[in-house]
């Protein structure tokens, strides 16, 4: 299992690789992430729901959630706007 970060909207993408080398992704939205969120309980809840039973995966998940929270808090003053609209041919 590999973890991928998505900063806007905040979330984590889990990438699973099976024995036949096929890959499957699952997106987890964490829209209520803020500076007061308890990351340990959030990491434990995600790990329990996704059957991530190994201790290194749980620790890696905590580190990734910390990074995501720091980026999300620092980005809240950044405004997003429509840059370019692409039309059909």
HTML snippet that shows the backbone in 3Dmol.js (N, CA, C, O; Angstrom):
<script src="https://3Dmol.org/build/3Dmol-min.js"></script>
<div id="view" style="width:600px;height:400px;position:relative"></div>
<script>
const pdb = `
ATOM      1  N   UNK A   1       0.846  -1.170   0.000  1.00  0.00           N
ATOM      2  CA  UNK A   1       0.000   0.000   0.000  1.00  0.00           C
ATOM      3  C   UNK A   1       0.899   1.243   0.000  1.00  0.00           C
ATOM      4  O   UNK A   1       1.840   1.352   0.786  1.00  0.00           O
ATOM      5  N   UNK A   2       0.581   2.163  -0.895  1.00  0.00           N
ATOM      6  CA  UNK A   2       1.296   3.427  -0.977  1.00  0.00           C
ATOM      7  C   UNK A   2       0.342   4.556  -0.648  1.00  0.00           C
ATOM      8  O   UNK A   2      -0.841   4.494  -0.984  1.00  0.00           O
ATOM      9  N   UNK A   3       0.850   5.590   0.011  1.00  0.00           N
ATOM     10  CA  UNK A   3       0.045   6.752   0.354  1.00  0.00           C
ATOM     11  C   UNK A   3       0.385   7.902  -0.582  1.00  0.00           C
ATOM     12  O   UNK A   3       1.556   8.199  -0.817  1.00  0.00           O
ATOM     13  N   UNK A   4      -0.635   8.540  -1.108  1.00  0.00           N
ATOM     14  CA  UNK A   4      -0.468   9.731  -1.936  1.00  0.00           C
ATOM     15  C   UNK A   4      -1.272  10.854  -1.294  1.00  0.00           C
ATOM     16  O   UNK A   4      -2.376  10.624  -0.798  1.00  0.00           O
ATOM     17  N   UNK A   5      -0.732  12.054  -1.299  1.00  0.00           N
ATOM     18  CA  UNK A   5      -1.415  13.197  -0.686  1.00  0.00           C
ATOM     19  C   UNK A   5      -2.137  14.024  -1.737  1.00  0.00           C
ATOM     20  O   UNK A   5      -1.658  14.190  -2.859  1.00  0.00           O
ATOM     21  N   UNK A   6      -3.289  14.535  -1.356  1.00  0.00           N
ATOM     22  CA  UNK A   6      -4.013  15.494  -2.176  1.00  0.00           C
ATOM     23  C   UNK A   6      -4.284  16.681  -1.258  1.00  0.00           C
ATOM     24  O   UNK A   6      -4.957  16.550  -0.236  1.00  0.00           O
ATOM     25  N   UNK A   7      -3.753  17.837  -1.636  1.00  0.00           N
ATOM     26  CA  UNK A   7      -3.843  18.996  -0.753  1.00  0.00           C
ATOM     27  C   UNK A   7      -5.156  19.757  -0.893  1.00  0.00           C
ATOM     28  O   UNK A   7      -5.661  20.298   0.091  1.00  0.00           O
ATOM     29  N   UNK A   8      -5.718  19.808  -2.102  1.00  0.00           N
ATOM     30  CA  UNK A   8      -6.968  20.546  -2.268  1.00  0.00           C
ATOM     31  C   UNK A   8      -7.914  19.756  -3.129  1.00  0.00           C
ATOM     32  O   UNK A   8      -7.603  19.527  -4.298  1.00  0.00           O
ATOM     33  N   UNK A   9      -9.031  19.333  -2.634  1.00  0.00           N
ATOM     34  CA  UNK A   9      -9.445  19.290  -1.238  1.00  0.00           C
ATOM     35  C   UNK A   9      -8.618  18.280  -0.461  1.00  0.00           C
ATOM     36  O   UNK A   9      -8.155  17.297  -1.039  1.00  0.00           O
ATOM     37  N   UNK A  10      -8.420  18.494   0.826  1.00  0.00           N
ATOM     38  CA  UNK A  10      -7.520  17.628   1.581  1.00  0.00           C
ATOM     39  C   UNK A  10      -7.991  16.179   1.597  1.00  0.00           C
ATOM     40  O   UNK A  10      -9.161  15.877   1.830  1.00  0.00           O
ATOM     41  N   UNK A  11      -7.029  15.296   1.338  1.00  0.00           N
ATOM     42  CA  UNK A  11      -7.359  13.882   1.335  1.00  0.00           C
ATOM     43  C   UNK A  11      -6.126  13.037   1.131  1.00  0.00           C
ATOM     44  O   UNK A  11      -5.033  13.541   0.872  1.00  0.00           O
ATOM     45  N   UNK A  12      -6.327  11.747   1.252  1.00  0.00           N
ATOM     46  CA  UNK A  12      -5.262  10.767   1.057  1.00  0.00           C
ATOM     47  C   UNK A  12      -5.748   9.776   0.007  1.00  0.00           C
ATOM     48  O   UNK A  12      -6.916   9.387  -0.005  1.00  0.00           O
ATOM     49  N   UNK A  13      -4.851   9.380  -0.859  1.00  0.00           N
ATOM     50  CA  UNK A  13      -5.158   8.358  -1.847  1.00  0.00           C
ATOM     51  C   UNK A  13      -4.332   7.135  -1.499  1.00  0.00           C
ATOM     52  O   UNK A  13      -3.108   7.211  -1.386  1.00  0.00           O
ATOM     53  N   UNK A  14      -5.002   6.013  -1.329  1.00  0.00           N
ATOM     54  CA  UNK A  14      -4.329   4.749  -1.050  1.00  0.00           C
ATOM     55  C   UNK A  14      -4.185   3.992  -2.367  1.00  0.00           C
ATOM     56  O   UNK A  14      -5.160   3.776  -3.087  1.00  0.00           O
ATOM     57  N   UNK A  15      -2.961   3.598  -2.664  1.00  0.00           N
ATOM     58  CA  UNK A  15      -2.707   2.846  -3.891  1.00  0.00           C
ATOM     59  C   UNK A  15      -2.306   1.425  -3.503  1.00  0.00           C
ATOM     60  O   UNK A  15      -1.267   1.207  -2.881  1.00  0.00           O
ATOM     61  N   UNK A  16      -3.141   0.473  -3.878  1.00  0.00           N
ATOM     62  CA  UNK A  16      -2.893  -0.928  -3.578  1.00  0.00           C
ATOM     63  C   UNK A  16      -2.321  -1.602  -4.820  1.00  0.00           C
ATOM     64  O   UNK A  16      -2.803  -1.384  -5.932  1.00  0.00           O
ATOM     65  N   UNK A  17      -1.292  -2.420  -4.623  1.00  0.00           N
ATOM     66  CA  UNK A  17      -0.741  -3.202  -5.727  1.00  0.00           C
ATOM     67  C   UNK A  17      -0.954  -4.674  -5.402  1.00  0.00           C
ATOM     68  O   UNK A  17      -0.541  -5.164  -4.352  1.00  0.00           O
ATOM     69  N   UNK A  18      -1.605  -5.360  -6.324  1.00  0.00           N
ATOM     70  CA  UNK A  18      -1.921  -6.773  -6.123  1.00  0.00           C
ATOM     71  C   UNK A  18      -0.810  -7.661  -6.672  1.00  0.00           C
ATOM     72  O   UNK A  18       0.118  -7.180  -7.322  1.00  0.00           O
ATOM     73  N   UNK A  19      -0.912  -8.941  -6.409  1.00  0.00           N
ATOM     74  CA  UNK A  19       0.130  -9.888  -6.820  1.00  0.00           C
ATOM     75  C   UNK A  19       0.296  -9.962  -8.335  1.00  0.00           C
ATOM     76  O   UNK A  19       1.392 -10.229  -8.829  1.00  0.00           O
ATOM     77  N   UNK A  20      -0.778  -9.729  -9.064  1.00  0.00           N
ATOM     78  CA  UNK A  20      -0.684  -9.771 -10.527  1.00  0.00           C
ATOM     79  C   UNK A  20      -0.235  -8.422 -11.110  1.00  0.00           C
ATOM     80  O   UNK A  20      -0.388  -8.178 -12.306  1.00  0.00           O
ATOM     81  N   UNK A  21       0.318  -7.554 -10.258  1.00  0.00           N
ATOM     82  CA  UNK A  21       0.876  -6.237 -10.615  1.00  0.00           C
ATOM     83  C   UNK A  21      -0.185  -5.224 -11.041  1.00  0.00           C
ATOM     84  O   UNK A  21       0.162  -4.161 -11.556  1.00  0.00           O
ATOM     85  N   UNK A  22      -1.451  -5.521 -10.844  1.00  0.00           N
ATOM     86  CA  UNK A  22      -2.476  -4.533 -11.118  1.00  0.00           C
ATOM     87  C   UNK A  22      -2.573  -3.593  -9.910  1.00  0.00           C
ATOM     88  O   UNK A  22      -2.284  -3.975  -8.776  1.00  0.00           O
ATOM     89  N   UNK A  23      -2.987  -2.362 -10.188  1.00  0.00           N
ATOM     90  CA  UNK A  23      -3.071  -1.360  -9.127  1.00  0.00           C
ATOM     91  C   UNK A  23      -4.497  -0.851  -9.006  1.00  0.00           C
ATOM     92  O   UNK A  23      -5.227  -0.746  -9.991  1.00  0.00           O
ATOM     93  N   UNK A  24      -4.869  -0.542  -7.788  1.00  0.00           N
ATOM     94  CA  UNK A  24      -6.183   0.020  -7.503  1.00  0.00           C
ATOM     95  C   UNK A  24      -5.994   1.168  -6.527  1.00  0.00           C
ATOM     96  O   UNK A  24      -5.202   1.067  -5.590  1.00  0.00           O
ATOM     97  N   UNK A  25      -6.711   2.249  -6.741  1.00  0.00           N
ATOM     98  CA  UNK A  25      -6.610   3.399  -5.849  1.00  0.00           C
ATOM     99  C   UNK A  25      -7.934   3.623  -5.136  1.00  0.00           C
ATOM    100  O   UNK A  25      -9.006   3.328  -5.665  1.00  0.00           O
ATOM    101  N   UNK A  26      -7.833   4.145  -3.940  1.00  0.00           N
ATOM    102  CA  UNK A  26      -9.005   4.493  -3.150  1.00  0.00           C
ATOM    103  C   UNK A  26      -8.769   5.866  -2.545  1.00  0.00           C
ATOM    104  O   UNK A  26      -7.762   6.089  -1.873  1.00  0.00           O
ATOM    105  N   UNK A  27      -9.691   6.780  -2.779  1.00  0.00           N
ATOM    106  CA  UNK A  27      -9.554   8.144  -2.273  1.00  0.00           C
ATOM    107  C   UNK A  27     -10.304   8.294  -0.959  1.00  0.00           C
ATOM    108  O   UNK A  27     -11.450   7.866  -0.827  1.00  0.00           O
ATOM    109  N   UNK A  28      -9.639   8.906   0.007  1.00  0.00           N
ATOM    110  CA  UNK A  28     -10.243   9.203   1.304  1.00  0.00           C
ATOM    111  C   UNK A  28     -10.238  10.715   1.487  1.00  0.00           C
ATOM    112  O   UNK A  28      -9.178  11.328   1.610  1.00  0.00           O
ATOM    113  N   UNK A  29     -11.417  11.309   1.504  1.00  0.00           N
ATOM    114  CA  UNK A  29     -11.531  12.749   1.714  1.00  0.00           C
ATOM    115  C   UNK A  29     -11.467  13.047   3.204  1.00  0.00           C
ATOM    116  O   UNK A  29     -12.120  12.388   4.012  1.00  0.00           O
ATOM    117  N   UNK A  30     -10.674  14.045   3.554  1.00  0.00           N
ATOM    118  CA  UNK A  30     -10.576  14.494   4.943  1.00  0.00           C
ATOM    119  C   UNK A  30     -10.906  15.983   4.936  1.00  0.00           C
ATOM    120  O   UNK A  30     -10.036  16.829   5.143  1.00  0.00           O
ATOM    121  N   UNK A  31     -12.164  16.281   4.697  1.00  0.00           N
ATOM    122  CA  UNK A  31     -12.591  17.664   4.508  1.00  0.00           C
ATOM    123  C   UNK A  31     -12.651  18.446   5.810  1.00  0.00           C
ATOM    124  O   UNK A  31     -12.572  19.674   5.792  1.00  0.00           O
ATOM    125  N   UNK A  32     -12.789  17.757   6.943  1.00  0.00           N
ATOM    126  CA  UNK A  32     -12.892  18.451   8.224  1.00  0.00           C
ATOM    127  C   UNK A  32     -11.546  18.570   8.940  1.00  0.00           C
ATOM    128  O   UNK A  32     -11.511  18.772  10.154  1.00  0.00           O
ATOM    129  N   UNK A  33     -10.455  18.449   8.214  1.00  0.00           N
ATOM    130  CA  UNK A  33      -9.118  18.554   8.801  1.00  0.00           C
ATOM    131  C   UNK A  33      -8.818  20.006   9.143  1.00  0.00           C
ATOM    132  O   UNK A  33      -8.890  20.882   8.282  1.00  0.00           O
ATOM    133  N   UNK A  34      -8.479  20.256  10.408  1.00  0.00           N
ATOM    134  CA  UNK A  34      -8.095  21.599  10.827  1.00  0.00           C
ATOM    135  C   UNK A  34      -7.000  21.486  11.887  1.00  0.00           C
ATOM    136  O   UNK A  34      -6.510  20.391  12.160  1.00  0.00           O
ATOM    137  N   UNK A  35      -6.625  22.595  12.471  1.00  0.00           N
ATOM    138  CA  UNK A  35      -5.508  22.605  13.425  1.00  0.00           C
ATOM    139  C   UNK A  35      -5.846  21.917  14.744  1.00  0.00           C
ATOM    140  O   UNK A  35      -4.940  21.603  15.516  1.00  0.00           O
ATOM    141  N   UNK A  36      -7.125  21.676  15.021  1.00  0.00           N
ATOM    142  CA  UNK A  36      -7.528  21.038  16.266  1.00  0.00           C
ATOM    143  C   UNK A  36      -7.823  19.549  16.113  1.00  0.00           C
ATOM    144  O   UNK A  36      -8.201  18.900  17.088  1.00  0.00           O
ATOM    145  N   UNK A  37      -7.662  19.001  14.926  1.00  0.00           N
ATOM    146  CA  UNK A  37      -7.949  17.592  14.679  1.00  0.00           C
ATOM    147  C   UNK A  37      -6.928  16.714  15.396  1.00  0.00           C
ATOM    148  O   UNK A  37      -5.725  16.964  15.315  1.00  0.00           O
ATOM    149  N   UNK A  38      -7.401  15.693  16.091  1.00  0.00           N
ATOM    150  CA  UNK A  38      -6.527  14.729  16.758  1.00  0.00           C
ATOM    151  C   UNK A  38      -6.028  13.729  15.714  1.00  0.00           C
ATOM    152  O   UNK A  38      -6.762  12.835  15.292  1.00  0.00           O
ATOM    153  N   UNK A  39      -4.786  13.895  15.313  1.00  0.00           N
ATOM    154  CA  UNK A  39      -4.239  13.088  14.219  1.00  0.00           C
ATOM    155  C   UNK A  39      -4.020  11.631  14.612  1.00  0.00           C
ATOM    156  O   UNK A  39      -4.120  10.745  13.763  1.00  0.00           O
ATOM    157  N   UNK A  40      -3.724  11.369  15.880  1.00  0.00           N
ATOM    158  CA  UNK A  40      -3.525   9.980  16.301  1.00  0.00           C
ATOM    159  C   UNK A  40      -4.806   9.170  16.176  1.00  0.00           C
ATOM    160  O   UNK A  40      -4.788   8.052  15.661  1.00  0.00           O
ATOM    161  N   UNK A  41      -5.909   9.725  16.642  1.00  0.00           N
ATOM    162  CA  UNK A  41      -7.169   8.989  16.534  1.00  0.00           C
ATOM    163  C   UNK A  41      -7.643   8.893  15.088  1.00  0.00           C
ATOM    164  O   UNK A  41      -8.236   7.889  14.693  1.00  0.00           O
ATOM    165  N   UNK A  42      -7.384   9.934  14.296  1.00  0.00           N
ATOM    166  CA  UNK A  42      -7.741   9.890  12.875  1.00  0.00           C
ATOM    167  C   UNK A  42      -6.928   8.826  12.144  1.00  0.00           C
ATOM    168  O   UNK A  42      -7.469   8.084  11.325  1.00  0.00           O
ATOM    169  N   UNK A  43      -5.637   8.750  12.437  1.00  0.00           N
ATOM    170  CA  UNK A  43      -4.784   7.736  11.809  1.00  0.00           C
ATOM    171  C   UNK A  43      -5.210   6.330  12.229  1.00  0.00           C
ATOM    172  O   UNK A  43      -5.231   5.417  11.404  1.00  0.00           O
ATOM    173  N   UNK A  44      -5.549   6.153  13.501  1.00  0.00           N
ATOM    174  CA  UNK A  44      -6.007   4.845  13.961  1.00  0.00           C
ATOM    175  C   UNK A  44      -7.327   4.451  13.302  1.00  0.00           C
ATOM    176  O   UNK A  44      -7.525   3.292  12.938  1.00  0.00           O
ATOM    177  N   UNK A  45      -8.225   5.416  13.152  1.00  0.00           N
ATOM    178  CA  UNK A  45      -9.515   5.126  12.519  1.00  0.00           C
ATOM    179  C   UNK A  45      -9.345   4.743  11.046  1.00  0.00           C
ATOM    180  O   UNK A  45      -9.983   3.804  10.571  1.00  0.00           O
ATOM    181  N   UNK A  46      -8.483   5.471  10.324  1.00  0.00           N
ATOM    182  CA  UNK A  46      -8.233   5.148   8.919  1.00  0.00           C
ATOM    183  C   UNK A  46      -7.556   3.788   8.800  1.00  0.00           C
ATOM    184  O   UNK A  46      -7.922   2.983   7.944  1.00  0.00           O
ATOM    185  N   UNK A  47      -6.571   3.530   9.657  1.00  0.00           N
ATOM    186  CA  UNK A  47      -5.862   2.259   9.609  1.00  0.00           C
ATOM    187  C   UNK A  47      -6.783   1.087   9.919  1.00  0.00           C
ATOM    188  O   UNK A  47      -6.655   0.025   9.310  1.00  0.00           O
ATOM    189  N   UNK A  48      -7.705   1.263  10.853  1.00  0.00           N
ATOM    190  CA  UNK A  48      -8.647   0.194  11.172  1.00  0.00           C
ATOM    191  C   UNK A  48      -9.627  -0.057  10.030  1.00  0.00           C
ATOM    192  O   UNK A  48      -9.945  -1.205   9.720  1.00  0.00           O
ATOM    193  N   UNK A  49     -10.105   1.018   9.404  1.00  0.00           N
ATOM    194  CA  UNK A  49     -11.054   0.863   8.297  1.00  0.00           C
ATOM    195  C   UNK A  49     -10.413   0.242   7.065  1.00  0.00           C
ATOM    196  O   UNK A  49     -11.075  -0.480   6.319  1.00  0.00           O
ATOM    197  N   UNK A  50      -9.127   0.517   6.845  1.00  0.00           N
ATOM    198  CA  UNK A  50      -8.445   0.029   5.641  1.00  0.00           C
ATOM    199  C   UNK A  50      -7.586  -1.199   5.913  1.00  0.00           C
ATOM    200  O   UNK A  50      -6.840  -1.626   5.031  1.00  0.00           O
ATOM    201  N   UNK A  51      -7.669  -1.770   7.091  1.00  0.00           N
ATOM    202  CA  UNK A  51      -6.901  -2.952   7.495  1.00  0.00           C
ATOM    203  C   UNK A  51      -5.388  -2.763   7.309  1.00  0.00           C
ATOM    204  O   UNK A  51      -4.703  -3.638   6.779  1.00  0.00           O
ATOM    205  N   UNK A  52      -4.887  -1.615   7.751  1.00  0.00           N
ATOM    206  CA  UNK A  52      -3.446  -1.356   7.757  1.00  0.00           C
ATOM    207  C   UNK A  52      -2.937  -1.743   9.141  1.00  0.00           C
ATOM    208  O   UNK A  52      -2.839  -0.899  10.032  1.00  0.00           O
ATOM    209  N   UNK A  53      -2.618  -3.007   9.313  1.00  0.00           N
ATOM    210  CA  UNK A  53      -2.337  -3.536  10.646  1.00  0.00           C
ATOM    211  C   UNK A  53      -0.889  -3.383  11.083  1.00  0.00           C
ATOM    212  O   UNK A  53      -0.593  -3.522  12.270  1.00  0.00           O
ATOM    213  N   UNK A  54       0.013  -3.104  10.164  1.00  0.00           N
ATOM    214  CA  UNK A  54       1.413  -3.025  10.562  1.00  0.00           C
ATOM    215  C   UNK A  54       1.715  -1.673  11.212  1.00  0.00           C
ATOM    216  O   UNK A  54       1.171  -0.642  10.816  1.00  0.00           O
ATOM    217  N   UNK A  55       2.577  -1.698  12.197  1.00  0.00           N
ATOM    218  CA  UNK A  55       2.960  -0.487  12.940  1.00  0.00           C
ATOM    219  C   UNK A  55       3.657   0.538  12.031  1.00  0.00           C
ATOM    220  O   UNK A  55       3.361   1.727  12.141  1.00  0.00           O
ATOM    221  N   UNK A  56       4.572   0.126  11.139  1.00  0.00           N
ATOM    222  CA  UNK A  56       5.190   1.137  10.265  1.00  0.00           C
ATOM    223  C   UNK A  56       4.190   1.866   9.367  1.00  0.00           C
ATOM    224  O   UNK A  56       4.359   3.056   9.103  1.00  0.00           O
ATOM    225  N   UNK A  57       3.155   1.173   8.895  1.00  0.00           N
ATOM    226  CA  UNK A  57       2.140   1.836   8.065  1.00  0.00           C
ATOM    227  C   UNK A  57       1.346   2.856   8.877  1.00  0.00           C
ATOM    228  O   UNK A  57       1.018   3.932   8.376  1.00  0.00           O
ATOM    229  N   UNK A  58       1.038   2.522  10.125  1.00  0.00           N
ATOM    230  CA  UNK A  58       0.313   3.472  10.987  1.00  0.00           C
ATOM    231  C   UNK A  58       1.180   4.700  11.274  1.00  0.00           C
ATOM    232  O   UNK A  58       0.683   5.826  11.259  1.00  0.00           O
ATOM    233  N   UNK A  59       2.465   4.489  11.535  1.00  0.00           N
ATOM    234  CA  UNK A  59       3.362   5.620  11.784  1.00  0.00           C
ATOM    235  C   UNK A  59       3.512   6.482  10.540  1.00  0.00           C
ATOM    236  O   UNK A  59       3.531   7.710  10.629  1.00  0.00           O
ATOM    237  N   UNK A  60       3.618   5.845   9.384  1.00  0.00           N
ATOM    238  CA  UNK A  60       3.716   6.588   8.133  1.00  0.00           C
ATOM    239  C   UNK A  60       2.438   7.390   7.880  1.00  0.00           C
ATOM    240  O   UNK A  60       2.491   8.515   7.382  1.00  0.00           O
ATOM    241  N   UNK A  61       1.312   6.811   8.222  1.00  0.00           N
ATOM    242  CA  UNK A  61       0.039   7.512   8.075  1.00  0.00           C
ATOM    243  C   UNK A  61      -0.023   8.738   8.981  1.00  0.00           C
ATOM    244  O   UNK A  61      -0.528   9.781   8.565  1.00  0.00           O
ATOM    245  N   UNK A  62       0.476   8.634  10.205  1.00  0.00           N
ATOM    246  CA  UNK A  62       0.507   9.799  11.112  1.00  0.00           C
ATOM    247  C   UNK A  62       1.390  10.911  10.553  1.00  0.00           C
ATOM    248  O   UNK A  62       1.027  12.086  10.615  1.00  0.00           O
ATOM    249  N   UNK A  63       2.537  10.546  10.012  1.00  0.00           N
ATOM    250  CA  UNK A  63       3.452  11.540   9.435  1.00  0.00           C
ATOM    251  C   UNK A  63       2.797  12.238   8.247  1.00  0.00           C
ATOM    252  O   UNK A  63       2.902  13.456   8.103  1.00  0.00           O
ATOM    253  N   UNK A  64       2.132  11.477   7.411  1.00  0.00           N
ATOM    254  CA  UNK A  64       1.477  12.053   6.236  1.00  0.00           C
ATOM    255  C   UNK A  64       0.322  12.964   6.640  1.00  0.00           C
ATOM    256  O   UNK A  64       0.127  14.021   6.040  1.00  0.00           O
ATOM    257  N   UNK A  65      -0.438  12.566   7.645  1.00  0.00           N
ATOM    258  CA  UNK A  65      -1.533  13.420   8.118  1.00  0.00           C
ATOM    259  C   UNK A  65      -1.007  14.719   8.725  1.00  0.00           C
ATOM    260  O   UNK A  65      -1.625  15.773   8.573  1.00  0.00           O
ATOM    261  N   UNK A  66       0.126  14.644   9.409  1.00  0.00           N
ATOM    262  CA  UNK A  66       0.744  15.855   9.955  1.00  0.00           C
ATOM    263  C   UNK A  66       1.153  16.802   8.834  1.00  0.00           C
ATOM    264  O   UNK A  66       0.911  18.007   8.913  1.00  0.00           O
ATOM    265  N   UNK A  67       1.766  16.265   7.804  1.00  0.00           N
ATOM    266  CA  UNK A  67       2.183  17.081   6.655  1.00  0.00           C
ATOM    267  C   UNK A  67       0.971  17.687   5.954  1.00  0.00           C
ATOM    268  O   UNK A  67       0.994  18.851   5.554  1.00  0.00           O
ATOM    269  N   UNK A  68      -0.082  16.893   5.808  1.00  0.00           N
ATOM    270  CA  UNK A  68      -1.294  17.386   5.160  1.00  0.00           C
ATOM    271  C   UNK A  68      -1.930  18.508   5.968  1.00  0.00           C
ATOM    272  O   UNK A  68      -2.389  19.500   5.402  1.00  0.00           O
ATOM    273  N   UNK A  69      -1.959  18.355   7.294  1.00  0.00           N
ATOM    274  CA  UNK A  69      -2.541  19.398   8.140  1.00  0.00           C
ATOM    275  C   UNK A  69      -1.726  20.680   8.056  1.00  0.00           C
ATOM    276  O   UNK A  69      -2.303  21.764   7.966  1.00  0.00           O
ATOM    277  N   UNK A  70      -0.402  20.587   8.083  1.00  0.00           N
ATOM    278  CA  UNK A  70       0.437  21.782   7.998  1.00  0.00           C
ATOM    279  C   UNK A  70       0.211  22.513   6.684  1.00  0.00           C
ATOM    280  O   UNK A  70       0.093  23.738   6.660  1.00  0.00           O
ATOM    281  N   UNK A  71       0.153  21.765   5.597  1.00  0.00           N
ATOM    282  CA  UNK A  71      -0.076  22.398   4.299  1.00  0.00           C
ATOM    283  C   UNK A  71      -1.469  22.993   4.188  1.00  0.00           C
ATOM    284  O   UNK A  71      -1.643  24.054   3.589  1.00  0.00           O
ATOM    285  N   UNK A  72      -2.455  22.330   4.753  1.00  0.00           N
ATOM    286  CA  UNK A  72      -3.830  22.809   4.671  1.00  0.00           C
ATOM    287  C   UNK A  72      -4.004  24.093   5.477  1.00  0.00           C
ATOM    288  O   UNK A  72      -4.674  25.024   5.029  1.00  0.00           O
ATOM    289  N   UNK A  73      -3.407  24.143   6.658  1.00  0.00           N
ATOM    290  CA  UNK A  73      -3.521  25.339   7.498  1.00  0.00           C
ATOM    291  C   UNK A  73      -2.815  26.520   6.845  1.00  0.00           C
ATOM    292  O   UNK A  73      -3.339  27.634   6.860  1.00  0.00           O
ATOM    293  N   UNK A  74      -1.636  26.296   6.273  1.00  0.00           N
ATOM    294  CA  UNK A  74      -0.891  27.382   5.641  1.00  0.00           C
ATOM    295  C   UNK A  74      -1.531  27.832   4.337  1.00  0.00           C
ATOM    296  O   UNK A  74      -1.290  28.954   3.892  1.00  0.00           O
ATOM    297  N   UNK A  75      -2.325  26.999   3.727  1.00  0.00           N
ATOM    298  CA  UNK A  75      -2.915  27.307   2.432  1.00  0.00           C
ATOM    299  C   UNK A  75      -4.275  27.995   2.544  1.00  0.00           C
ATOM    300  O   UNK A  75      -4.834  28.406   1.528  1.00  0.00           O
ATOM    301  N   UNK A  76      -4.814  28.129   3.743  1.00  0.00           N
ATOM    302  CA  UNK A  76      -6.173  28.638   3.857  1.00  0.00           C
ATOM    303  C   UNK A  76      -6.303  30.092   3.419  1.00  0.00           C
ATOM    304  O   UNK A  76      -7.415  30.553   3.161  1.00  0.00           O
ATOM    305  N   UNK A  77      -5.209  30.816   3.329  1.00  0.00           N
ATOM    306  CA  UNK A  77      -5.267  32.199   2.886  1.00  0.00           C
ATOM    307  C   UNK A  77      -5.067  32.330   1.379  1.00  0.00           C
ATOM    308  O   UNK A  77      -5.140  33.428   0.827  1.00  0.00           O
ATOM    309  N   UNK A  78      -4.819  31.227   0.735  1.00  0.00           N
ATOM    310  CA  UNK A  78      -4.604  31.249  -0.709  1.00  0.00           C
ATOM    311  C   UNK A  78      -5.947  31.096  -1.416  1.00  0.00           C
ATOM    312  O   UNK A  78      -6.706  30.170  -1.130  1.00  0.00           O
ATOM    313  N   UNK A  79      -6.227  31.995  -2.326  1.00  0.00           N
ATOM    314  CA  UNK A  79      -7.500  31.954  -3.044  1.00  0.00           C
ATOM    315  C   UNK A  79      -7.333  31.170  -4.345  1.00  0.00           C
ATOM    316  O   UNK A  79      -6.325  31.304  -5.039  1.00  0.00           O
ATOM    317  N   UNK A  80      -8.322  30.361  -4.659  1.00  0.00           N
ATOM    318  CA  UNK A  80      -8.335  29.629  -5.913  1.00  0.00           C
ATOM    319  C   UNK A  80      -9.350  30.267  -6.832  1.00  0.00           C
ATOM    320  O   UNK A  80     -10.430  30.665  -6.397  1.00  0.00           O
ATOM    321  N   UNK A  81      -9.004  30.366  -8.100  1.00  0.00           N
ATOM    322  CA  UNK A  81      -9.923  30.962  -9.063  1.00  0.00           C
ATOM    323  C   UNK A  81      -9.785  30.250 -10.397  1.00  0.00           C
ATOM    324  O   UNK A  81      -8.827  29.512 -10.627  1.00  0.00           O
ATOM    325  N   UNK A  82     -10.743  30.478 -11.261  1.00  0.00           N
ATOM    326  CA  UNK A  82     -10.743  29.866 -12.573  1.00  0.00           C
ATOM    327  C   UNK A  82      -9.637  30.484 -13.411  1.00  0.00           C
ATOM    328  O   UNK A  82      -9.605  31.700 -13.599  1.00  0.00           O
ATOM    329  N   UNK A  83      -8.734  29.660 -13.912  1.00  0.00           N
ATOM    330  CA  UNK A  83      -7.606  30.163 -14.683  1.00  0.00           C
ATOM    331  C   UNK A  83      -7.928  30.151 -16.174  1.00  0.00           C
ATOM    332  O   UNK A  83      -7.746  31.153 -16.866  1.00  0.00           O
ATOM    333  N   UNK A  84      -8.395  29.036 -16.647  1.00  0.00           N
ATOM    334  CA  UNK A  84      -8.652  28.901 -18.070  1.00  0.00           C
ATOM    335  C   UNK A  84      -9.835  27.961 -18.261  1.00  0.00           C
ATOM    336  O   UNK A  84      -9.962  26.944 -17.579  1.00  0.00           O
ATOM    337  N   UNK A  85     -10.676  28.319 -19.182  1.00  0.00           N
ATOM    338  CA  UNK A  85     -11.792  27.450 -19.500  1.00  0.00           C
ATOM    339  C   UNK A  85     -11.522  26.814 -20.849  1.00  0.00           C
ATOM    340  O   UNK A  85     -11.238  27.500 -21.831  1.00  0.00           O
ATOM    341  N   UNK A  86     -11.614  25.500 -20.884  1.00  0.00           N
ATOM    342  CA  UNK A  86     -11.316  24.775 -22.116  1.00  0.00           C
ATOM    343  C   UNK A  86     -12.633  24.419 -22.786  1.00  0.00           C
ATOM    344  O   UNK A  86     -13.512  23.812 -22.176  1.00  0.00           O
ATOM    345  N   UNK A  87     -12.753  24.798 -24.030  1.00  0.00           N
ATOM    346  CA  UNK A  87     -13.977  24.516 -24.779  1.00  0.00           C
ATOM    347  C   UNK A  87     -13.832  23.284 -25.647  1.00  0.00           C
ATOM    348  O   UNK A  87     -12.720  22.847 -25.940  1.00  0.00           O
ATOM    349  N   UNK A  88     -14.950  22.731 -26.053  1.00  0.00           N
ATOM    350  CA  UNK A  88     -14.950  21.557 -26.920  1.00  0.00           C
ATOM    351  C   UNK A  88     -14.587  21.973 -28.349  1.00  0.00           C
ATOM    352  O   UNK A  88     -14.762  23.130 -28.733  1.00  0.00           O
ATOM    353  N   UNK A  89     -14.094  21.040 -29.107  1.00  0.00           N
ATOM    354  CA  UNK A  89     -13.693  21.326 -30.489  1.00  0.00           C
ATOM    355  C   UNK A  89     -14.867  21.399 -31.396  1.00  0.00           C
ATOM    356  O   UNK A  89     -14.708  21.632 -32.594  1.00  0.00           O
TER     357      UNK A  89
END
`;
const viewer = $3Dmol.createViewer("view");
viewer.addModel(pdb, "pdb");
viewer.setStyle({}, {cartoon: {color: "spectrum"}});
viewer.zoomTo();
viewer.render();
</script>
